[in-house]
Amino acid sequence: MPVPSFPTVRSLLADATRELGERIDAEMLMADALARSRSWLFAHADDLVAVAGVEAFASHVARRLAGEPVAYILGHRGFWSFELAVTPATLIPRAETELLVELALERLPRDRPGRVVDLGTGSGAIALAIARERPLAEVVATDSSAGALAVAEGNARALGLDRVRFVHGDWLAPLGDGRFDLIVSNPPYIEVDDEHLGQGDLRYEPMTALASGRDGLDDIRRIVAGASAHLEPGGWLLLEHGWNQGDAVRQLFASPWEAATTHVDLEGRDRVTLARVRI
């Protein structure tokens, strides 16, 4: 990134925006490099930037130009009503996953205890959002990645949500004979030969959290096949999936499942399918 002799916040942002093609990326990277808020950048657009700040910003921009996701450069990403630490061991939380949280909360009364498990918790985003909004609920989060669980546990501590229990293991395996009122998951659902896996931010995210078999549904099949044994009668399973997978996921819910329904995200795309165990 070219550096003016006496760079201002405004000039550095303008140069970075031209290079990155995204103004918001430039703002987020500069705010982090200068340890300031984005609003401060606007209020101090004509301030000169010290050499250390210029160098830190240039390093951030170079990493972004190489393709590294902004969330990994910053080490955090906003989700629900809080910030989460993220590392290359975890999937980057995305706004569309908040629909899964909203649908889960609709099925968890505020005024009485409930038992919830988040399968493949990653950074802990789903489990921690549910725990924050339903303080009476017992929340368990599983992941097969020890590195991801370490990040999730750190996020729980930072948010003061020490009621969440984290368990290492593959999908339902760590649950033993436990039964729950609700199981939620944002599992891998991209086809293993999807060309997008080699493009953009996805190149940096853990492949095991992204891809699942030739049609992307291998892990979803495993979860649907085993989840009813861990749900109380009338308990719900909620799964996030790809925009073109709603029909296929609903077809997986044979007996003892009922009321299989697909919900769309804010862009009108299939995003979450849920069903309950017959009472």
Residue frames relative to the residue before (quaternion, step in Angstrom):
aa qw qx qy qz dx dy dz
M 1.0000 0.0000 0.0000 0.0000 0.00 0.00 0.00
P 0.4158 -0.7114 0.4963 0.2733 3.62 -0.71 0.98
V 0.1963 -0.7922 0.5718 0.0830 3.57 -0.94 0.91
P 0.3882 -0.7177 0.5212 0.2501 3.64 -0.65 1.04
S 0.6558 -0.5168 0.3695 0.4079 3.56 -1.25 0.42
F 0.7817 0.0615 -0.0209 0.6203 3.56 0.97 -0.85
P 0.0754 -0.8614 0.5004 0.0422 3.57 0.44 1.19
T 0.2433 -0.7247 0.6265 0.1520 3.50 -1.19 0.71
V 0.6779 -0.4444 0.3737 0.4510 3.53 -1.30 0.20
R 0.6620 0.5304 -0.3060 0.4321 3.57 0.89 -0.95
S 0.7077 0.4658 -0.2808 0.4509 3.58 0.79 -0.98
L 0.6412 0.5162 -0.3288 0.4629 3.57 0.98 -0.77
L 0.6548 0.5029 -0.3157 0.4676 3.57 0.96 -0.81
A 0.6425 0.5264 -0.3276 0.4503 3.58 0.95 -0.82
D 0.6610 0.4994 -0.3103 0.4663 3.59 0.90 -0.87
A 0.6859 0.4892 -0.2899 0.4541 3.56 0.87 -0.95
T 0.6255 0.5374 -0.3394 0.4525 3.58 1.03 -0.74
R 0.6374 0.5130 -0.3306 0.4703 3.59 1.00 -0.77
E 0.6881 0.4835 -0.2873 0.4585 3.58 0.94 -0.84
L 0.7544 0.4065 -0.2132 0.4693 3.56 0.86 -0.97
G 0.3495 -0.7465 0.4944 0.2760 3.57 1.11 -0.63
E 0.7263 0.3410 -0.2162 0.5563 3.59 1.30 0.09
R 0.3632 -0.7490 0.5160 0.2022 3.57 -0.51 1.18
I 0.6689 0.5139 -0.3257 0.4271 3.60 0.88 -0.88
D 0.6118 0.5347 -0.3567 0.4610 3.60 1.05 -0.69
A 0.6531 0.5190 -0.3126 0.4543 3.56 0.92 -0.93
E 0.6674 0.5056 -0.3065 0.4528 3.59 0.92 -0.88
M 0.6725 0.4971 -0.3066 0.4546 3.58 0.88 -0.89
L 0.6695 0.4969 -0.3007 0.4631 3.57 0.98 -0.83
M 0.6611 0.4893 -0.3174 0.4721 3.58 0.99 -0.76
A 0.6246 0.5382 -0.3492 0.4452 3.59 0.92 -0.83
D 0.6688 0.4820 -0.3037 0.4777 3.58 0.96 -0.81
A 0.6643 0.5212 -0.3122 0.4354 3.59 0.87 -0.93
L 0.7480 0.3733 -0.2030 0.5098 3.58 1.05 -0.76
A 0.3655 -0.7403 0.4792 0.2980 3.60 1.33 -0.08
R 0.5140 0.5972 -0.4320 0.4389 3.53 0.97 0.99
S 0.5351 -0.5902 0.4801 0.3672 3.57 -1.30 0.13
R 0.6207 -0.5288 0.4080 0.4107 3.58 -1.23 0.32
S 0.6227 0.5355 -0.3547 0.4467 3.60 1.03 -0.67
W 0.5988 0.5569 -0.3596 0.4495 3.60 1.09 -0.64
L 0.6112 0.5643 -0.3535 0.4277 3.59 1.00 -0.76
F 0.6710 0.4919 -0.3016 0.4656 3.58 0.96 -0.83
A 0.6943 0.4827 -0.2754 0.4573 3.57 0.95 -0.88
H 0.7769 0.2903 -0.1416 0.5405 3.59 1.17 -0.53
A 0.1411 0.8521 -0.4937 0.1015 3.55 1.14 0.71
D 0.7457 0.3965 -0.2237 0.4865 3.60 1.03 -0.66
D 0.4230 0.6866 -0.4812 0.3437 3.59 1.22 0.22
L 0.4444 -0.6520 0.5397 0.2935 3.55 -1.17 0.63
V 0.3181 -0.7510 0.5537 0.1680 3.56 -1.10 0.75
A 0.4587 -0.6954 0.4868 0.2629 3.57 -0.81 1.01
V 0.6844 -0.5120 0.3333 0.3980 3.54 -1.24 0.58
A 0.6492 0.5285 -0.3280 0.4378 3.60 0.90 -0.88
G 0.6626 0.5013 -0.3011 0.4679 3.57 1.01 -0.80
V 0.6251 0.5336 -0.3283 0.4656 3.56 1.04 -0.82
E 0.6832 0.4914 -0.2902 0.4556 3.56 0.89 -0.92
A 0.6504 0.5088 -0.3216 0.4633 3.57 0.96 -0.83
F 0.6552 0.5031 -0.3057 0.4735 3.57 1.00 -0.85
A 0.6426 0.5251 -0.3245 0.4539 3.60 0.93 -0.86
S 0.6349 0.5231 -0.3258 0.4661 3.59 1.04 -0.77
H 0.6384 0.5212 -0.3193 0.4678 3.58 0.96 -0.88
V 0.6770 0.4997 -0.2961 0.4519 3.57 0.85 -0.99
A 0.6360 0.5310 -0.3307 0.4518 3.59 0.96 -0.82
R 0.6549 0.5028 -0.3136 0.4689 3.58 0.96 -0.83
R 0.6545 0.4994 -0.3173 0.4707 3.57 1.00 -0.78
L 0.6411 0.5215 -0.3264 0.4588 3.60 0.98 -0.79
A 0.6443 0.5068 -0.3136 0.4793 3.59 1.17 -0.56
G 0.6330 -0.5757 0.3083 0.4157 3.58 1.30 -0.09
E 0.4800 0.6814 -0.4467 0.3252 3.59 1.22 -0.17
P 0.5088 -0.6657 0.4475 0.3126 3.62 -0.86 0.90
V 0.5905 -0.5859 0.4270 0.3545 3.55 -1.09 0.74
A 0.6398 0.5495 -0.3348 0.4202 3.60 0.94 -0.86
Y 0.6782 0.4694 -0.3011 0.4786 3.61 0.99 -0.73
I 0.6114 0.5353 -0.3518 0.4647 3.59 1.09 -0.63
L 0.7217 0.4277 -0.2373 0.4898 3.57 0.92 -0.93
G 0.3780 -0.7397 0.4731 0.2937 3.56 1.12 -0.68
H 0.7733 0.2253 -0.1641 0.5695 3.58 1.22 0.25
R 0.0779 -0.7688 0.6327 0.0510 3.55 -1.33 0.36
G 0.4444 -0.6872 0.5106 0.2635 3.54 -1.01 0.81
F 0.0973 0.7638 -0.6338 0.0743 3.57 -1.09 0.80
W 0.8224 0.0746 -0.1126 0.5527 3.55 -1.00 0.92
S 0.7563 -0.3500 0.2526 0.4916 3.64 -0.54 -1.08
F 0.7159 0.4031 -0.2377 0.5182 3.59 1.20 0.39
E 0.4611 -0.6292 0.5425 0.3118 3.53 -1.40 0.11
L 0.1661 -0.7811 0.5973 0.0743 3.55 -1.08 0.82
A 0.4238 -0.6387 0.5696 0.2967 3.54 -1.10 0.70
V 0.0213 -0.7774 0.6286 0.0067 3.56 -1.05 0.80
T 0.0712 -0.7608 0.6439 0.0389 3.53 -1.23 0.62
P 0.6783 -0.4749 0.3467 0.4407 3.62 -1.21 0.09
A 0.5575 0.5843 -0.4022 0.4313 3.61 1.26 -0.03
T 0.7536 0.3485 -0.1866 0.5252 3.59 1.25 -0.36
L 0.5323 -0.5601 0.5234 0.3591 3.50 -1.29 0.45
I 0.4548 -0.6616 0.5147 0.3007 3.59 -1.08 0.66
P 0.4330 -0.7005 0.4903 0.2854 3.66 -0.66 1.00
R 0.1598 -0.7974 0.5792 0.0561 3.54 -1.01 0.88
A 0.6358 -0.5795 0.3580 0.3631 3.54 -1.11 0.73
E 0.6386 0.5578 -0.3494 0.3987 3.61 0.96 -0.76
T 0.5883 0.5804 -0.3691 0.4251 3.59 1.19 -0.44
E 0.5215 0.6340 -0.4210 0.3857 3.59 1.20 -0.29
L 0.5460 0.5925 -0.4040 0.4331 3.62 1.19 -0.41
L 0.6242 0.5367 -0.3331 0.4598 3.59 1.00 -0.78
V 0.6423 0.5105 -0.3144 0.4776 3.59 1.00 -0.83
E 0.6572 0.5231 -0.3156 0.4414 3.60 0.87 -0.94
L 0.6818 0.4832 -0.2883 0.4676 3.59 0.91 -0.90
A 0.6192 0.5293 -0.3404 0.4697 3.58 1.09 -0.67
L 0.6701 0.5088 -0.3047 0.4464 3.59 0.89 -0.93
E 0.6006 0.5654 -0.3568 0.4385 3.59 1.09 -0.63
R 0.7346 0.4017 -0.2095 0.5051 3.58 1.18 -0.59
L 0.6645 0.4351 -0.2996 0.5286 3.57 1.28 0.24
P 0.3102 -0.7686 0.5243 0.1956 3.63 -0.28 1.16
R 0.5136 -0.6598 0.4635 0.2935 3.55 -1.10 0.73
D 0.7577 0.4698 -0.1977 0.4075 3.54 1.02 -0.88
R 0.7742 0.2433 -0.2032 0.5479 3.61 1.16 0.28
P 0.6139 -0.5774 0.3828 0.3785 3.58 -1.15 0.53
G 0.0015 -0.7643 0.6447 0.0167 3.51 -1.29 0.47
R 0.3248 -0.7336 0.5618 0.2021 3.56 -1.23 0.39
V 0.0321 -0.8109 0.5808 -0.0639 3.54 -0.73 1.17
V 0.0550 -0.7715 0.6301 0.0686 3.56 -1.13 0.64
D 0.2060 -0.7439 0.6285 0.0963 3.54 -1.08 0.91
L 0.2088 -0.8059 0.5474 0.0860 3.56 -0.49 1.22
G 0.8165 0.1151 -0.1206 0.5527 3.59 -0.79 1.01
T 0.0456 0.8926 -0.4481 0.0210 3.53 0.96 0.94
G 0.2570 -0.7888 0.5262 0.1870 3.63 1.11 -0.50
S 0.8313 -0.0863 0.1062 0.5388 3.57 -0.65 -1.12
G 0.5539 -0.6177 0.3862 0.4031 3.59 1.28 -0.18
A 0.3177 0.8137 -0.4601 0.1590 3.58 1.30 -0.05
I 0.7257 0.4389 -0.2617 0.4606 3.59 0.67 -1.08
A 0.6736 0.5106 -0.2984 0.4432 3.56 0.81 -1.02
L 0.7025 0.4732 -0.2773 0.4536 3.58 0.88 -0.92
A 0.6170 0.5256 -0.3529 0.4675 3.60 1.06 -0.65
I 0.6576 0.4940 -0.3119 0.4757 3.59 0.95 -0.83
A 0.6572 0.5165 -0.3132 0.4508 3.59 0.92 -0.88
R 0.6500 0.5138 -0.3262 0.4551 3.59 0.99 -0.76
E 0.7460 0.4227 -0.2281 0.4613 3.59 0.91 -0.89
R 0.7668 0.2383 -0.1410 0.5791 3.59 1.20 -0.45
P 0.1292 -0.8573 0.4942 0.0648 3.60 0.38 1.22
L 0.6383 0.5186 -0.3416 0.4548 3.62 1.17 -0.31
A 0.5837 0.6127 -0.3670 0.3862 3.58 1.21 -0.35
E 0.3360 -0.6711 0.6207 0.2267 3.51 -1.26 0.61
V 0.0696 -0.8262 0.5589 -0.0172 3.58 -0.54 1.19
V 0.0905 -0.7681 0.6337 0.0169 3.54 -0.91 1.04
A 0.0854 -0.7920 0.6035 0.0344 3.58 -1.00 0.81
T 0.1239 -0.8016 0.5829 0.0486 3.58 -0.85 0.97
D 0.1037 0.7630 -0.6378 0.0168 3.53 -1.29 0.39
S 0.4478 -0.6910 0.5018 0.2649 3.57 -1.11 0.72
S 0.6547 0.4927 -0.2995 0.4887 3.59 1.30 -0.28
A 0.3802 -0.7260 0.5283 0.2223 3.56 -0.64 1.12
G 0.6248 0.5485 -0.3353 0.4431 3.58 1.07 -0.72
A 0.6557 0.4974 -0.3116 0.4750 3.57 0.97 -0.82
L 0.6482 0.5245 -0.3251 0.4462 3.58 0.93 -0.85
A 0.6210 0.5412 -0.3425 0.4519 3.58 1.03 -0.74
V 0.6444 0.5036 -0.3147 0.4818 3.58 1.02 -0.80
A 0.6648 0.5135 -0.3041 0.4494 3.57 0.90 -0.95
E 0.6542 0.5059 -0.3149 0.4657 3.58 0.96 -0.84
G 0.6355 0.5212 -0.3239 0.4687 3.57 1.04 -0.74
N 0.6398 0.5129 -0.3231 0.4724 3.57 1.03 -0.75
A 0.6313 0.5300 -0.3361 0.4556 3.59 0.99 -0.79
R 0.6527 0.5063 -0.3165 0.4662 3.58 0.95 -0.85
A 0.6639 0.5212 -0.3087 0.4385 3.57 0.91 -0.93
L 0.7260 0.4145 -0.2268 0.4997 3.57 1.10 -0.73
G 0.4607 -0.7025 0.4335 0.3260 3.59 1.28 -0.03
L 0.4905 0.6517 -0.4307 0.3863 3.57 1.18 0.58
D 0.0709 0.8566 -0.5054 0.0766 3.53 0.65 1.15
R 0.5082 0.6413 -0.4292 0.3825 3.60 1.26 0.08
V 0.5864 0.5795 -0.3807 0.4188 3.62 1.16 -0.42
R 0.2113 -0.7758 0.5856 0.1025 3.57 -0.92 0.97
F 0.1864 -0.7957 0.5719 0.0711 3.57 -0.77 1.07
V 0.0689 -0.8087 0.5835 -0.0272 3.54 -0.87 1.07
H 0.3470 -0.7489 0.5334 0.1849 3.56 -0.87 1.01
G 0.5045 0.6394 -0.4808 0.3249 3.57 -0.85 0.96
D 0.6025 -0.6052 0.4131 0.3162 3.52 -1.33 0.37
W 0.8479 -0.1527 0.0572 0.5044 3.56 -0.64 1.19
L 0.8574 -0.1166 0.0906 0.4930 3.61 -0.70 -1.06
A 0.4623 0.7390 -0.4214 0.2501 3.58 1.21 -0.43
P 0.7051 0.4756 -0.3083 0.4261 3.68 0.85 -0.78
L 0.5781 0.6459 -0.3660 0.3386 3.61 1.21 -0.28
G 0.3200 -0.7630 0.5087 0.2380 3.59 1.21 -0.28
D 0.7400 -0.3383 0.2736 0.5129 3.57 -0.78 -1.04
G 0.3281 0.7756 -0.4825 0.2408 3.59 1.24 0.39
R 0.1580 -0.7708 0.6111 0.0864 3.55 -1.16 0.70
F 0.1700 -0.8061 0.5664 0.0221 3.52 -1.05 0.88
D 0.5123 -0.6173 0.4991 0.3276 3.54 -1.33 0.23
L 0.8037 0.0917 0.0066 0.5879 3.54 1.17 -0.63
I 0.0510 -0.7492 0.6590 0.0425 3.54 -1.07 0.83
V 0.0391 -0.7924 0.6087 -0.0060 3.56 -0.86 1.01
S 0.0836 0.8001 -0.5918 0.0512 3.56 -1.14 0.55
N 0.1403 -0.7066 0.6840 0.1151 3.49 -1.30 0.65
P 0.0159 -0.8537 0.5202 -0.0169 3.59 0.36 1.24
P 0.6504 -0.4459 0.3929 0.4730 3.60 -1.25 -0.01
Y 0.0611 0.8277 -0.5565 0.0400 3.60 -0.92 0.80
I 0.4993 0.6311 -0.4435 0.3948 3.61 1.21 0.36
E 0.5253 -0.6235 0.4761 0.3295 3.58 -1.08 0.74
V 0.5492 -0.6611 0.3947 0.3249 3.60 -0.87 0.92
D 0.7379 0.3837 -0.2405 0.5004 3.62 1.10 -0.52
D 0.3359 0.7424 -0.5082 0.2789 3.59 1.22 0.38
E 0.4610 -0.7172 0.4525 0.2615 3.58 -0.72 1.07
H 0.5853 0.6054 -0.3764 0.3863 3.59 1.13 -0.50
L 0.5501 0.6216 -0.3983 0.3903 3.60 1.17 -0.41
G 0.7153 0.4138 -0.2470 0.5060 3.58 1.20 -0.44
Q 0.6571 0.4969 -0.2966 0.4830 3.55 1.27 0.26
G 0.8666 0.1805 -0.0965 0.4551 3.55 -1.31 0.42
D 0.8388 -0.1950 0.1505 0.4855 3.52 -1.20 -0.65
L 0.5846 0.6211 -0.3776 0.3605 3.60 1.05 -0.70
R 0.5605 0.6177 -0.3911 0.3890 3.60 1.14 -0.51
Y 0.7300 0.4464 -0.2231 0.4670 3.57 1.12 -0.67
E 0.6261 0.5546 -0.3444 0.4263 3.60 1.18 -0.40
P 0.6185 -0.5754 0.3716 0.3851 3.62 -1.11 0.62
M 0.4687 -0.7097 0.4530 0.2671 3.57 -0.67 1.12
T 0.6349 0.5470 -0.3398 0.4270 3.58 1.03 -0.72
A 0.6780 0.4607 -0.2925 0.4925 3.60 1.22 -0.36
L 0.6941 0.4870 -0.2575 0.4634 3.58 1.29 -0.14
A 0.8298 0.2358 -0.0703 0.5010 3.57 0.67 -1.16
S 0.0078 0.8094 -0.5845 0.0566 3.55 -1.09 0.80
G 0.8487 -0.1600 0.0601 0.5006 3.55 0.10 1.29
R 0.7417 -0.4484 0.2830 0.4108 3.54 -1.33 0.19
D 0.7759 0.2822 -0.1744 0.5365 3.59 1.05 -0.68
G 0.5569 -0.6459 0.3668 0.3717 3.58 1.29 0.14
L 0.6706 0.5500 -0.2793 0.4120 3.59 1.25 -0.12
D 0.3521 0.7707 -0.4870 0.2119 3.63 1.20 0.06
D 0.7152 0.4377 -0.2682 0.4743 3.60 0.79 -0.95
I 0.6117 0.5367 -0.3511 0.4632 3.58 1.04 -0.68
R 0.6216 0.5303 -0.3455 0.4615 3.61 0.99 -0.75
R 0.6576 0.5160 -0.3126 0.4512 3.58 0.91 -0.91
I 0.6667 0.5062 -0.3034 0.4552 3.56 0.93 -0.91
V 0.6709 0.4912 -0.3065 0.4633 3.59 0.84 -0.95
A 0.6589 0.5306 -0.3160 0.4295 3.59 0.93 -0.87
G 0.7964 0.3392 -0.1700 0.4709 3.60 0.97 -0.77
A 0.5549 0.6797 -0.3819 0.2902 3.58 1.15 -0.50
S 0.6167 0.5777 -0.3705 0.3856 3.62 0.95 -0.73
A 0.6183 0.5535 -0.3412 0.4416 3.61 1.14 -0.58
H 0.7325 0.3810 -0.2172 0.5206 3.58 1.28 -0.32
L 0.6299 0.5046 -0.3435 0.4803 3.58 1.22 0.37
E 0.4828 -0.6225 0.5311 0.3119 3.51 -1.17 0.65
P 0.6241 -0.5009 0.4058 0.4415 3.63 -1.15 0.35
G 0.7835 0.2471 -0.2196 0.5262 3.55 -0.77 1.04
G 0.4918 0.6680 -0.4250 0.3623 3.57 1.30 -0.02
W 0.3813 -0.7557 0.5078 0.1600 3.53 -1.18 0.72
L 0.1555 -0.7188 0.6665 0.1223 3.51 -1.31 0.61
L 0.0596 -0.7937 0.6054 -0.0065 3.58 -0.82 1.05
L 0.0426 -0.8194 0.5702 -0.0422 3.56 -0.76 1.11
E 0.2901 -0.7050 0.6154 0.2005 3.54 -0.98 0.85
H 0.0434 0.7981 -0.5982 0.0570 3.58 -1.11 0.70
G 0.7010 -0.4848 0.3351 0.4016 3.55 -1.33 0.02
W 0.6942 -0.5258 0.3242 0.3695 3.53 -1.28 0.52
N 0.7608 0.3543 -0.1910 0.5090 3.60 1.14 -0.54
Q 0.5942 0.6182 -0.3344 0.3909 3.59 1.24 0.30
G 0.3739 0.7667 -0.4694 0.2282 3.60 1.22 -0.02
D 0.6759 0.4917 -0.3007 0.4593 3.59 0.79 -0.99
A 0.6794 0.5025 -0.2955 0.4457 3.58 0.85 -0.99
V 0.6658 0.4909 -0.3151 0.4652 3.60 0.94 -0.80
R 0.6365 0.5257 -0.3435 0.4477 3.62 0.91 -0.79
Q 0.6509 0.5364 -0.3195 0.4319 3.57 1.01 -0.76
L 0.5949 0.5734 -0.3653 0.4287 3.61 1.21 -0.35
F 0.6582 0.5377 -0.3031 0.4310 3.59 1.19 -0.49
A 0.0818 0.7709 -0.6191 0.1258 3.55 0.15 1.33
S 0.7660 -0.3081 0.2503 0.5057 3.60 -1.29 -0.15
P 0.5905 -0.1507 -0.7922 -0.0333 1.65 -2.00 1.58
W 0.4140 0.7313 -0.4569 0.2916 3.59 1.17 0.44
E 0.0075 -0.7748 0.6317 0.0256 3.55 -1.27 0.45
A 0.8109 0.3034 -0.2203 0.4493 3.54 -1.39 0.25
A 0.2081 0.7878 -0.5508 0.1807 3.60 0.99 0.77
T 0.0577 0.8019 -0.5815 0.1243 3.56 -0.70 1.17
T 0.2380 -0.7575 0.5911 0.1419 3.55 -1.10 0.75
H 0.1843 -0.7773 0.5963 0.0790 3.56 -0.94 0.97
V 0.3456 -0.7521 0.5307 0.1826 3.55 -1.05 0.79
D 0.4899 -0.6559 0.4920 0.2962 3.55 -1.23 0.53
L 0.7607 -0.3931 0.2556 0.4489 3.58 -1.29 -0.07
E 0.6834 0.4477 -0.2861 0.5007 3.59 1.21 -0.35
G 0.5705 -0.6447 0.3561 0.3634 3.57 1.28 0.30
R 0.5342 0.6252 -0.4039 0.4008 3.59 1.22 0.38
D 0.5783 -0.5594 0.4536 0.3832 3.57 -1.11 0.69
R 0.0041 0.8372 -0.5446 0.0495 3.57 -0.79 1.00
V 0.8124 0.0664 -0.0020 0.5792 3.62 0.90 -0.88
T 0.0814 -0.7611 0.6416 0.0498 3.56 -0.97 0.92
L 0.0367 -0.8022 0.5956 -0.0204 3.53 -0.97 0.93
A 0.0194 0.7651 -0.6436 0.0050 3.54 -1.29 0.47
R 0.2903 -0.7552 0.5593 0.1808 3.56 -1.23 0.38
V 0.5321 -0.5958 0.4967 0.3393 3.51 -1.31 0.46
R 0.5211 -0.6614 0.4420 0.3091 3.56 -0.82 1.00
I 0.4265 -0.7034 0.5149 0.2413 3.56 -0.97 0.91
